[in-house]
Amino acid sequence: MRKVGHKIRTAGMVLALSALAAGCSSIRDHRGYLIDHTLLDSVQPGIDNRLSVEKTLGRPTFVSQFGTKDYYYVSQVVKTPPFGRPRTADETILRVRFDDAGNVTAVDKRGMEQVARISPNGDKTPTLGRHRSLLEDLFGNIGAVGAGGVGGGPATPTGPGPNGS
């Protein structure tokens, strides 16, 4: 009887530890366009046009706003560690370029090598101008703007209507 209770307790501890370990793994999430390399390889420069690209690859993530109307397909894999911020683990950007007639001229593929990592400059953004104290910020505009009714003007409405209009 004692061996059975010990086995049940051991099995319970193993299950609890495995549940804890599963909770500590990061979450992997895919965002954006799902790349199918077979469909991507079927898009041929000089043969396909805008309509055939949309039928093959689907609607683009976005279309360029300036210059030629290139199609962009964006795909991201984001990992979120426990108690951490999401980080982009992999990113692929497909650009389908068109000529003026709407025919495909090239298909470009870019990845994480084009992603720029920036580091903000501390907690404050440096600005030009005067450094003011808290009291100057709170009371700095007193007397700077004229109050209504003060300054020598008539205090009664001047027009023929009931409110001076």
N, C-alpha and C positions, 0 to 999 in steps of 0.2 A: 504494500500500500504506500509505503514511503517512497519507493522508486517511481511510482506513477505520478505522485505530486511533484517530485523533483523534475521529472521530464516535462510535465505541463508548465511548470515555472520557467524552465530553460527555453521551451518553445515560445512562451510568451515574451521572454526577454529578447529572443532572436527576432521575433516579429516586430517588436517595438524598435529595436535598433535598425532594422531594415527600413521601417517607415521613416525614422529620423534621417537616415542616409538618403532616402529618396527625396525628402523635402529639402535637402541641402544642394541638390543639383540645379544647374541653371536651366532656364526656360529658353528654348530656341523657337523663334517665331519668324515666319517668312512673310514679307510685305511686298506688294507690288506685283509686277508681271512675272508669271512662271515661264521660264525660258525652256523651249523645246528645241534642241539643237537640230533635229531633223527638219522641222519647219523653217528654222532660221537658215539652214543650208539650202533650202529650196528657193529662197529669194535670190534672184540673179540680176546683177546690174545689166542694163540694156534690154532686158526681156520684160521685167515686171514694171508695173506702174502703181500709182497710189491705190487704186481700187483693188488690184490683185494683192498688194501688201496687206491691206486691211482685211481682206478675206482670208489670207494665210495666217498672219500673226495676230489679227484682232485690232481693235482700236488702240492707238498709242496712249501712253501715260500722259504725254503732253506734246504739243506741236510748237515749234519755234515761232516766236512772235516777230522777229526781224529777219530780213533777208529772205532766202528760200525757205519754204515751209517744210523743214525736216521733221521726221517723226522720231520721238524718243520713247524707248521702253525701259523702265527703271525697275530693277529687282534688288531687294535687300534681304539679308538674313541678320536678324537682331538677336543677341543673347542677353538675357537678363539674369545676373547672378542673384542668389538670395540676399535680400537686404541691400541691394545695389542698384545702380542706375543702368538702364538699357544701353548697350554698346553695339554698334554696327560691326558684325563679324565679317560679312562679305557683301559686296555691292557690285552689280553689273549694270552698265548702261549701254543699251544698243541704240545706235543712231542710224537711221536709214535716210540717206541724202537723195534728193531729187533734182532734176534739171528743171528748166522753165516749162517744158512740155509736160512734166509730171512723171517722167520715167526715172527709174532707180539708177543712180550713178555709182553709189557705194554703200556698203554696210559696215559700220565701225562698231567695235566692241571695246569698252573700257572697263576697268575694274578698280580695285582699291588703291592702285598706284596713283590715281588722280585725286584721291581724297586728301584734303589739307587739314592737318590738325592745328588748331590754334589754342593759345593759352591766354586767357584774359589777364589784364593787368590789375591784379588784386581785387579789392572790394569796391574801389571807387574809380569812376571814369574821370581822367584828367580833363579839365575844361579851362578855357581862357576866361578871364574876368576877375571880378573882385571876390575875395573870400569874406563872407559875412558871418557874424556870430548868430547864435540862436535868437537872442533878443533883437538883433537887427532884422532878422527874417520875420519875426512876429510883429514888431512895431515899426518897421521901416516905412510903410506906406501911410502912416497917420499924418494927415495934413498935406499929402502930396496930391490928392484928388479932391476937388471941391465938392462939398456936400450940397444936396438939393435944398433950395430955400435960403441958403446962406450965401452972401456975396452981393447983396444990393439989388436983386431982381424983385419984380412984383410977386407977391405970395398968392394972389388971387388969379383965377382964370380970366383971360382977356377976351375970349371969343363970345359970339352971341349964344351959343348952345349952353346946356346945363353944365357941361364939364369943360367949357372953354374951347370947344372945337367949332 
